[in-house]
Amino acid sequence: MQEKHKQFNDLILSYMSGNISDKDERLLSEILQSNTEYKEYFYEIAKTRAIGLIPAVEKNKKTNYNWLMFRLKKNVIFHIYNNRFPSFARVAAIIVFAVLSGITSYYILHRTSEYDNKSMICETVVPLGSQAKIILPDGTVVWLNSGSILKYNNSYGTKNREVFLSGEGYFDVKKDKSKPFLVNTTKIGIKVLGTVFNVSSYINDPTIEVNLLEGKVDITALDNKKTTKMSLLPNEKIVYNKKTRTMISYKTNAAKSALWTTGKLCFVDATMENITNNLERKFDVQILLETKQIKDEIFSGTLDLNQPLRLILDYIDVDKKFEKVQTGKRIVIKDKNN
C-alpha cells in the first residue's frame, strides 16, 4: 500500500511539473477515476497549488486551451459533480493556465453549496492575478477575468441556462432556442440565444459594460423607478452608469473588449484611474494615484499584460511625467512637476 501511495505522489509531481509521460498520464487518469480518496487528494493539492501560485495566463492561450481540451477528453481530471446526478454531461470543467515549465492545468476554486438537491449552487471564484476558462454543462464557454465570480444552480442546462456574474466574463454561448442564456449582474440582466459577448461588471467600478461580438443580445436595466430595455447588434456596446442609472449604447470595435483573454488590455480615451483599476486586479497590487490630475489623465492604446508591471507603467508614462514608488504590493504614482 505504501508503495502505491508513493507511486501516486510521484505521478502527481510529474503531472504538476508538466513532465508526465503519456503512459503515466493514462495511469494517473485510471487511478483518479477508480479511487475516490485519491481523486479528493489530487483535487486538494491542485486547488492549494493554484491559489498559492496565483498564476498569470500564458501568452498563447488558444493553443494551450486546445491542447488541454484534447488531453482532458481522454483524462477526466477536474470534475466536481453531485453524487445524485453523476452524469458527466452535467459537469463544469474549470481550466486555468499557469506559467510553468510545461503546460499544466489548475483548478482555481470551485465550490458547491448544497442546501438541498434543487437549490445547489455552483460557484467559481477566480483570485486576483489569475484567469480561468470554464466549460458549462451545455457547452457554453466562459473566460473569467481576475477577481471574478460566476454562479449557477443545479438546474442549469435542464430547466434554464441562467448565471450570475460579478467581475468580467467573455461568453461564447451554445445556441439553444428553447432555453435562452441569461446573465445577471447587480444592476442589469442580459438575454441571448447563441452569441459571443463580453461583460464587465466589477462591484467597485462605476459602470457596467457589455460589448457584442456576434449575434444579438437584449439587456434590461432595473431600478426602483423604471425598467430600461435595449438590444445590441455586433460591434455595439452599452454602458450602464450605476450612479445615474442610465444606459447608453455606442458603436465600437467589440473584439477589443475581449483582448484581455489573450493577455492584452485595449483602451480608448480611458482615464489613468480606469487603467490602473484593471492593472490592480491583474497583478494583485494596490496602485495609488496621488492627485486628481493624474487620475483624470486620458490614454489610448494596447498594453501587453504578459510584461512586468514596472514596464507597463513605464509604457503608459511616455512623457516621463510620473514618479513611481513601490513598497511591497503598494505603488504610489506621483506627478514629478508637483
Contacts in CASP RR format, 6 or more apart in sequence:
PFRMAT RR
TARGET T0000
AUTHOR 0000-0000-0000
METHOD contacts of the structure
MODEL  1
MQEKHKQFNDLILSYMSGNISDKDERLLSEILQSNTEYKEYFYEIAKTRA
IGLIPAVEKNKKTNYNWLMFRLKKNVIFHIYNNRFPSFARVAAIIVFAVL
SGITSYYILHRTSEYDNKSMICETVVPLGSQAKIILPDGTVVWLNSGSIL
KYNNSYGTKNREVFLSGEGYFDVKKDKSKPFLVNTTKIGIKVLGTVFNVS
SYINDPTIEVNLLEGKVDITALDNKKTTKMSLLPNEKIVYNKKTRTMISY
KTNAAKSALWTTGKLCFVDATMENITNNLERKFDVQILLETKQIKDEIFS
GTLDLNQPLRLILDYIDVDKKFEKVQTGKRIVIKDKNN
8 28 0 8 1.000
8 31 0 8 1.000
8 38 0 8 1.000
8 41 0 8 1.000
11 20 0 8 1.000
11 24 0 8 1.000
11 27 0 8 1.000
11 28 0 8 1.000
11 31 0 8 1.000
12 28 0 8 1.000
12 42 0 8 1.000
12 45 0 8 1.000
14 20 0 8 1.000
14 21 0 8 1.000
14 24 0 8 1.000
15 24 0 8 1.000
15 25 0 8 1.000
15 28 0 8 1.000
15 104 0 8 1.000
16 45 0 8 1.000
16 46 0 8 1.000
16 49 0 8 1.000
16 104 0 8 1.000
17 100 0 8 1.000
17 101 0 8 1.000
17 102 0 8 1.000
17 104 0 8 1.000
18 100 0 8 1.000
18 101 0 8 1.000
18 102 0 8 1.000
18 103 0 8 1.000
18 104 0 8 1.000
19 101 0 8 1.000
19 102 0 8 1.000
20 28 0 8 1.000
25 71 0 8 1.000
25 75 0 8 1.000
26 74 0 8 1.000
26 75 0 8 1.000
28 75 0 8 1.000
29 74 0 8 1.000
29 75 0 8 1.000
29 76 0 8 1.000
29 77 0 8 1.000
31 38 0 8 1.000
32 38 0 8 1.000
32 39 0 8 1.000
32 42 0 8 1.000
32 75 0 8 1.000
32 76 0 8 1.000
32 77 0 8 1.000
33 39 0 8 1.000
33 76 0 8 1.000
42 77 0 8 1.000
43 78 0 8 1.000
43 80 0 8 1.000
43 107 0 8 1.000
46 78 0 8 1.000
46 106 0 8 1.000
46 107 0 8 1.000
47 107 0 8 1.000
47 108 0 8 1.000
47 109 0 8 1.000
49 106 0 8 1.000
50 96 0 8 1.000
50 98 0 8 1.000
50 106 0 8 1.000
50 107 0 8 1.000
50 108 0 8 1.000
50 109 0 8 1.000
50 130 0 8 1.000
51 108 0 8 1.000
51 109 0 8 1.000
51 127 0 8 1.000
53 98 0 8 1.000
53 106 0 8 1.000
54 127 0 8 1.000
54 128 0 8 1.000
54 129 0 8 1.000
54 130 0 8 1.000
54 284 0 8 1.000
55 96 0 8 1.000
55 97 0 8 1.000
55 98 0 8 1.000
55 99 0 8 1.000
55 100 0 8 1.000
55 106 0 8 1.000
55 129 0 8 1.000
55 130 0 8 1.000
56 98 0 8 1.000
56 99 0 8 1.000
56 129 0 8 1.000
56 130 0 8 1.000
56 131 0 8 1.000
56 305 0 8 1.000
56 306 0 8 1.000
57 97 0 8 1.000
57 99 0 8 1.000
57 130 0 8 1.000
57 131 0 8 1.000
57 261 0 8 1.000
57 263 0 8 1.000
58 64 0 8 1.000
58 97 0 8 1.000
58 98 0 8 1.000
58 99 0 8 1.000
58 103 0 8 1.000
59 263 0 8 1.000
59 306 0 8 1.000
61 97 0 8 1.000
61 133 0 8 1.000
61 261 0 8 1.000
61 262 0 8 1.000
61 263 0 8 1.000
62 262 0 8 1.000
64 97 0 8 1.000
64 103 0 8 1.000
65 95 0 8 1.000
65 97 0 8 1.000
65 133 0 8 1.000
67 103 0 8 1.000
68 95 0 8 1.000
68 97 0 8 1.000
68 103 0 8 1.000
68 105 0 8 1.000
69 95 0 8 1.000
71 105 0 8 1.000
72 78 0 8 1.000
72 93 0 8 1.000
72 95 0 8 1.000
72 105 0 8 1.000
76 88 0 8 1.000
77 105 0 8 1.000
78 93 0 8 1.000
78 94 0 8 1.000
78 95 0 8 1.000
78 105 0 8 1.000
78 107 0 8 1.000
78 110 0 8 1.000
79 88 0 8 1.000
79 91 0 8 1.000
79 93 0 8 1.000
80 91 0 8 1.000
80 92 0 8 1.000
80 110 0 8 1.000
80 112 0 8 1.000
80 122 0 8 1.000
81 87 0 8 1.000
81 88 0 8 1.000
81 90 0 8 1.000
81 91 0 8 1.000
82 90 0 8 1.000
82 112 0 8 1.000
82 114 0 8 1.000
82 117 0 8 1.000
82 120 0 8 1.000
82 154 0 8 1.000
84 117 0 8 1.000
85 154 0 8 1.000
89 137 0 8 1.000
90 137 0 8 1.000
90 157 0 8 1.000
91 137 0 8 1.000
92 110 0 8 1.000
92 122 0 8 1.000
92 124 0 8 1.000
92 134 0 8 1.000
92 135 0 8 1.000
92 136 0 8 1.000
92 137 0 8 1.000
93 134 0 8 1.000
93 135 0 8 1.000
94 107 0 8 1.000
94 108 0 8 1.000
94 110 0 8 1.000
94 124 0 8 1.000
94 132 0 8 1.000
94 133 0 8 1.000
94 134 0 8 1.000
95 105 0 8 1.000
95 106 0 8 1.000
95 132 0 8 1.000
95 133 0 8 1.000
95 134 0 8 1.000
95 135 0 8 1.000
96 105 0 8 1.000
96 106 0 8 1.000
96 107 0 8 1.000
96 108 0 8 1.000
96 126 0 8 1.000
96 130 0 8 1.000
96 131 0 8 1.000
96 132 0 8 1.000
96 133 0 8 1.000
97 103 0 8 1.000
97 105 0 8 1.000
97 106 0 8 1.000
97 131 0 8 1.000
97 133 0 8 1.000
98 104 0 8 1.000
98 106 0 8 1.000
108 124 0 8 1.000
108 125 0 8 1.000
108 126 0 8 1.000
108 127 0 8 1.000
108 130 0 8 1.000
108 132 0 8 1.000
109 124 0 8 1.000
109 125 0 8 1.000
109 126 0 8 1.000
109 127 0 8 1.000
110 122 0 8 1.000
110 123 0 8 1.000
110 124 0 8 1.000
110 125 0 8 1.000
111 122 0 8 1.000
111 123 0 8 1.000
111 125 0 8 1.000
112 120 0 8 1.000
112 121 0 8 1.000
112 122 0 8 1.000
112 123 0 8 1.000
113 120 0 8 1.000
113 121 0 8 1.000
113 123 0 8 1.000
114 120 0 8 1.000
115 121 0 8 1.000
117 154 0 8 1.000
118 154 0 8 1.000
118 155 0 8 1.000
119 153 0 8 1.000
119 154 0 8 1.000
120 153 0 8 1.000
120 154 0 8 1.000
121 151 0 8 1.000
121 152 0 8 1.000
121 153 0 8 1.000
121 154 0 8 1.000
122 151 0 8 1.000
122 152 0 8 1.000
122 153 0 8 1.000
122 154 0 8 1.000
122 156 0 8 1.000
123 149 0 8 1.000
123 150 0 8 1.000
123 151 0 8 1.000
124 132 0 8 1.000
124 134 0 8 1.000
124 144 0 8 1.000
124 149 0 8 1.000
124 150 0 8 1.000
124 151 0 8 1.000
125 147 0 8 1.000
125 148 0 8 1.000
125 149 0 8 1.000
126 132 0 8 1.000
126 144 0 8 1.000
126 145 0 8 1.000
126 146 0 8 1.000
126 147 0 8 1.000
126 148 0 8 1.000
126 149 0 8 1.000
127 146 0 8 1.000
127 147 0 8 1.000
127 284 0 8 1.000
128 146 0 8 1.000
128 147 0 8 1.000
128 280 0 8 1.000
128 281 0 8 1.000
128 282 0 8 1.000
128 284 0 8 1.000
129 146 0 8 1.000
129 147 0 8 1.000
129 281 0 8 1.000
129 282 0 8 1.000
129 283 0 8 1.000
129 284 0 8 1.000
130 146 0 8 1.000
130 147 0 8 1.000
131 143 0 8 1.000
131 144 0 8 1.000
131 145 0 8 1.000
131 146 0 8 1.000
131 260 0 8 1.000
131 261 0 8 1.000
132 143 0 8 1.000
132 144 0 8 1.000
133 141 0 8 1.000
133 142 0 8 1.000
133 143 0 8 1.000
133 144 0 8 1.000
134 141 0 8 1.000
134 142 0 8 1.000
134 143 0 8 1.000
134 144 0 8 1.000
134 150 0 8 1.000
135 141 0 8 1.000
136 142 0 8 1.000
136 152 0 8 1.000
136 156 0 8 1.000
136 157 0 8 1.000
136 161 0 8 1.000
136 163 0 8 1.000
136 174 0 8 1.000
137 156 0 8 1.000
137 157 0 8 1.000
138 156 0 8 1.000
138 157 0 8 1.000
138 161 0 8 1.000
138 174 0 8 1.000
138 176 0 8 1.000
138 179 0 8 1.000
139 174 0 8 1.000
140 161 0 8 1.000
140 171 0 8 1.000
140 172 0 8 1.000
140 173 0 8 1.000
140 174 0 8 1.000
140 181 0 8 1.000
141 171 0 8 1.000
141 172 0 8 1.000
142 150 0 8 1.000
142 163 0 8 1.000
142 169 0 8 1.000
142 170 0 8 1.000
142 171 0 8 1.000
142 172 0 8 1.000
143 169 0 8 1.000
143 170 0 8 1.000
143 258 0 8 1.000
143 261 0 8 1.000
144 150 0 8 1.000
144 167 0 8 1.000
144 168 0 8 1.000
144 169 0 8 1.000
145 167 0 8 1.000
145 168 0 8 1.000
145 169 0 8 1.000
145 170 0 8 1.000
145 200 0 8 1.000
145 260 0 8 1.000
145 281 0 8 1.000
146 281 0 8 1.000
146 282 0 8 1.000
146 284 0 8 1.000
147 167 0 8 1.000
147 202 0 8 1.000
147 281 0 8 1.000
148 165 0 8 1.000
148 166 0 8 1.000
148 167 0 8 1.000
148 168 0 8 1.000
148 169 0 8 1.000
149 164 0 8 1.000
149 165 0 8 1.000
149 166 0 8 1.000
149 167 0 8 1.000
150 163 0 8 1.000
150 164 0 8 1.000
150 165 0 8 1.000
150 169 0 8 1.000
151 163 0 8 1.000
151 164 0 8 1.000
152 162 0 8 1.000
152 163 0 8 1.000
152 164 0 8 1.000
153 162 0 8 1.000
156 162 0 8 1.000
156 163 0 8 1.000
157 179 0 8 1.000
160 179 0 8 1.000
160 182 0 8 1.000
161 176 0 8 1.000
161 179 0 8 1.000
161 180 0 8 1.000
161 181 0 8 1.000
161 182 0 8 1.000
162 181 0 8 1.000
162 182 0 8 1.000
162 184 0 8 1.000
163 181 0 8 1.000
163 182 0 8 1.000
163 183 0 8 1.000
163 184 0 8 1.000
164 183 0 8 1.000
164 184 0 8 1.000
164 185 0 8 1.000
165 183 0 8 1.000
165 184 0 8 1.000
165 185 0 8 1.000
165 199 0 8 1.000
165 201 0 8 1.000
166 185 0 8 1.000
166 186 0 8 1.000
166 201 0 8 1.000
166 202 0 8 1.000
166 203 0 8 1.000
167 199 0 8 1.000
167 200 0 8 1.000
167 201 0 8 1.000
167 202 0 8 1.000
167 203 0 8 1.000
168 198 0 8 1.000
168 199 0 8 1.000
168 200 0 8 1.000
168 201 0 8 1.000
168 202 0 8 1.000
168 260 0 8 1.000
169 198 0 8 1.000
169 199 0 8 1.000
169 200 0 8 1.000
170 196 0 8 1.000
170 197 0 8 1.000
170 198 0 8 1.000
170 258 0 8 1.000
170 260 0 8 1.000
170 261 0 8 1.000
171 181 0 8 1.000
171 183 0 8 1.000
171 192 0 8 1.000
171 195 0 8 1.000
171 196 0 8 1.000
171 197 0 8 1.000
171 198 0 8 1.000
171 199 0 8 1.000
172 196 0 8 1.000
173 181 0 8 1.000
173 192 0 8 1.000
173 193 0 8 1.000
173 194 0 8 1.000
173 195 0 8 1.000
173 196 0 8 1.000
173 197 0 8 1.000
174 181 0 8 1.000
174 194 0 8 1.000
175 193 0 8 1.000
175 194 0 8 1.000
176 193 0 8 1.000
176 194 0 8 1.000
177 193 0 8 1.000
180 191 0 8 1.000
180 192 0 8 1.000
180 193 0 8 1.000
181 191 0 8 1.000
181 192 0 8 1.000
181 193 0 8 1.000
181 194 0 8 1.000
182 189 0 8 1.000
182 190 0 8 1.000
182 191 0 8 1.000
183 189 0 8 1.000
183 190 0 8 1.000
183 192 0 8 1.000
183 199 0 8 1.000
184 190 0 8 1.000
185 199 0 8 1.000
185 201 0 8 1.000
185 208 0 8 1.000
186 201 0 8 1.000
186 203 0 8 1.000
186 208 0 8 1.000
187 201 0 8 1.000
187 208 0 8 1.000
187 221 0 8 1.000
187 222 0 8 1.000
187 223 0 8 1.000
187 240 0 8 1.000
187 242 0 8 1.000
187 245 0 8 1.000
188 201 0 8 1.000
188 208 0 8 1.000
188 210 0 8 1.000
188 219 0 8 1.000
188 220 0 8 1.000
188 221 0 8 1.000
188 222 0 8 1.000
188 240 0 8 1.000
188 247 0 8 1.000
189 219 0 8 1.000
189 220 0 8 1.000
189 221 0 8 1.000
189 222 0 8 1.000
190 197 0 8 1.000
190 199 0 8 1.000
190 210 0 8 1.000
190 217 0 8 1.000
190 218 0 8 1.000
190 219 0 8 1.000
191 217 0 8 1.000
191 218 0 8 1.000
191 219 0 8 1.000
191 220 0 8 1.000
192 215 0 8 1.000
192 216 0 8 1.000
192 217 0 8 1.000
192 218 0 8 1.000
193 216 0 8 1.000
194 215 0 8 1.000
195 212 0 8 1.000
195 213 0 8 1.000
195 214 0 8 1.000
195 215 0 8 1.000
195 216 0 8 1.000
195 217 0 8 1.000
196 212 0 8 1.000
196 213 0 8 1.000
196 214 0 8 1.000
196 215 0 8 1.000
197 210 0 8 1.000
197 211 0 8 1.000
197 212 0 8 1.000
197 213 0 8 1.000
197 214 0 8 1.000
197 217 0 8 1.000
197 232 0 8 1.000
197 254 0 8 1.000
198 209 0 8 1.000
198 210 0 8 1.000
198 211 0 8 1.000
198 213 0 8 1.000
198 254 0 8 1.000
198 257 0 8 1.000
198 258 0 8 1.000
199 208 0 8 1.000
199 209 0 8 1.000
199 210 0 8 1.000
200 208 0 8 1.000
200 209 0 8 1.000
200 210 0 8 1.000
200 257 0 8 1.000
201 208 0 8 1.000
201 209 0 8 1.000
202 277 0 8 1.000
202 281 0 8 1.000
204 277 0 8 1.000
205 277 0 8 1.000
206 241 0 8 1.000
206 242 0 8 1.000
206 243 0 8 1.000
207 239 0 8 1.000
207 240 0 8 1.000
207 241 0 8 1.000
207 242 0 8 1.000
208 239 0 8 1.000
208 240 0 8 1.000
208 242 0 8 1.000
209 237 0 8 1.000
209 238 0 8 1.000
209 239 0 8 1.000
209 240 0 8 1.000
209 257 0 8 1.000
210 217 0 8 1.000
210 219 0 8 1.000
210 232 0 8 1.000
210 237 0 8 1.000
210 238 0 8 1.000
211 236 0 8 1.000
211 237 0 8 1.000
211 252 0 8 1.000
211 254 0 8 1.000
211 257 0 8 1.000
211 258 0 8 1.000
212 232 0 8 1.000
212 233 0 8 1.000
212 234 0 8 1.000
212 235 0 8 1.000
212 236 0 8 1.000
212 237 0 8 1.000
212 254 0 8 1.000
213 234 0 8 1.000
213 235 0 8 1.000
213 254 0 8 1.000
213 255 0 8 1.000
213 258 0 8 1.000
214 234 0 8 1.000
215 233 0 8 1.000
215 234 0 8 1.000
216 231 0 8 1.000
216 232 0 8 1.000
216 233 0 8 1.000
217 231 0 8 1.000
217 232 0 8 1.000
218 229 0 8 1.000
218 230 0 8 1.000
218 231 0 8 1.000
219 229 0 8 1.000
219 230 0 8 1.000
219 231 0 8 1.000
219 232 0 8 1.000
219 238 0 8 1.000
219 247 0 8 1.000
220 227 0 8 1.000
220 228 0 8 1.000
220 229 0 8 1.000
221 227 0 8 1.000
221 228 0 8 1.000
221 229 0 8 1.000
221 230 0 8 1.000
221 240 0 8 1.000
221 245 0 8 1.000
221 247 0 8 1.000
223 245 0 8 1.000
225 245 0 8 1.000
228 247 0 8 1.000
230 238 0 8 1.000
230 247 0 8 1.000
230 249 0 8 1.000
232 238 0 8 1.000
232 249 0 8 1.000
234 254 0 8 1.000
235 251 0 8 1.000
235 252 0 8 1.000
235 253 0 8 1.000
235 254 0 8 1.000
236 249 0 8 1.000
236 250 0 8 1.000
236 251 0 8 1.000
236 252 0 8 1.000
236 254 0 8 1.000
237 249 0 8 1.000
237 250 0 8 1.000
237 252 0 8 1.000
237 254 0 8 1.000
237 257 0 8 1.000
238 247 0 8 1.000
238 248 0 8 1.000
238 249 0 8 1.000
238 250 0 8 1.000
239 247 0 8 1.000
239 248 0 8 1.000
239 250 0 8 1.000
240 246 0 8 1.000
240 247 0 8 1.000
241 247 0 8 1.000
241 248 0 8 1.000
256 266 0 8 1.000
256 268 0 8 1.000
257 266 0 8 1.000
259 265 0 8 1.000
259 266 0 8 1.000
259 302 0 8 1.000
260 305 0 8 1.000
263 304 0 8 1.000
263 305 0 8 1.000
263 306 0 8 1.000
264 302 0 8 1.000
264 303 0 8 1.000
264 304 0 8 1.000
264 305 0 8 1.000
265 275 0 8 1.000
265 278 0 8 1.000
265 279 0 8 1.000
265 282 0 8 1.000
265 302 0 8 1.000
265 303 0 8 1.000
265 305 0 8 1.000
266 301 0 8 1.000
266 302 0 8 1.000
266 303 0 8 1.000
267 274 0 8 1.000
267 275 0 8 1.000
267 299 0 8 1.000
267 300 0 8 1.000
267 301 0 8 1.000
267 302 0 8 1.000
267 303 0 8 1.000
268 300 0 8 1.000
268 301 0 8 1.000
269 298 0 8 1.000
269 299 0 8 1.000
269 300 0 8 1.000
270 298 0 8 1.000
270 299 0 8 1.000
270 300 0 8 1.000
271 295 0 8 1.000
271 296 0 8 1.000
271 297 0 8 1.000
271 298 0 8 1.000
271 299 0 8 1.000
272 289 0 8 1.000
272 294 0 8 1.000
272 295 0 8 1.000
272 296 0 8 1.000
272 297 0 8 1.000
272 298 0 8 1.000
272 299 0 8 1.000
272 316 0 8 1.000
272 333 0 8 1.000
273 289 0 8 1.000
273 295 0 8 1.000
273 296 0 8 1.000
275 299 0 8 1.000
275 303 0 8 1.000
275 316 0 8 1.000
276 287 0 8 1.000
276 289 0 8 1.000
276 333 0 8 1.000
279 285 0 8 1.000
279 287 0 8 1.000
279 309 0 8 1.000
279 312 0 8 1.000
279 313 0 8 1.000
280 286 0 8 1.000
280 287 0 8 1.000
282 305 0 8 1.000
283 309 0 8 1.000
284 329 0 8 1.000
285 309 0 8 1.000
285 329 0 8 1.000
285 330 0 8 1.000
285 331 0 8 1.000
286 329 0 8 1.000
286 330 0 8 1.000
286 331 0 8 1.000
287 331 0 8 1.000
287 333 0 8 1.000
288 330 0 8 1.000
288 331 0 8 1.000
288 332 0 8 1.000
288 333 0 8 1.000
289 295 0 8 1.000
289 333 0 8 1.000
290 332 0 8 1.000
290 333 0 8 1.000
290 334 0 8 1.000
290 335 0 8 1.000
290 338 0 8 1.000
291 334 0 8 1.000
291 335 0 8 1.000
291 338 0 8 1.000
293 335 0 8 1.000
294 322 0 8 1.000
294 333 0 8 1.000
294 334 0 8 1.000
294 335 0 8 1.000
299 316 0 8 1.000
303 312 0 8 1.000
303 315 0 8 1.000
303 316 0 8 1.000
304 312 0 8 1.000
305 312 0 8 1.000
307 315 0 8 1.000
309 331 0 8 1.000
310 324 0 8 1.000
310 326 0 8 1.000
313 322 0 8 1.000
313 324 0 8 1.000
313 331 0 8 1.000
313 333 0 8 1.000
317 324 0 8 1.000
320 336 0 8 1.000
321 335 0 8 1.000
321 336 0 8 1.000
321 337 0 8 1.000
322 333 0 8 1.000
322 334 0 8 1.000
322 335 0 8 1.000
322 336 0 8 1.000
323 333 0 8 1.000
323 334 0 8 1.000
323 335 0 8 1.000
323 336 0 8 1.000
324 331 0 8 1.000
324 332 0 8 1.000
324 333 0 8 1.000
324 334 0 8 1.000
325 331 0 8 1.000
325 332 0 8 1.000
325 334 0 8 1.000
326 332 0 8 1.000
END
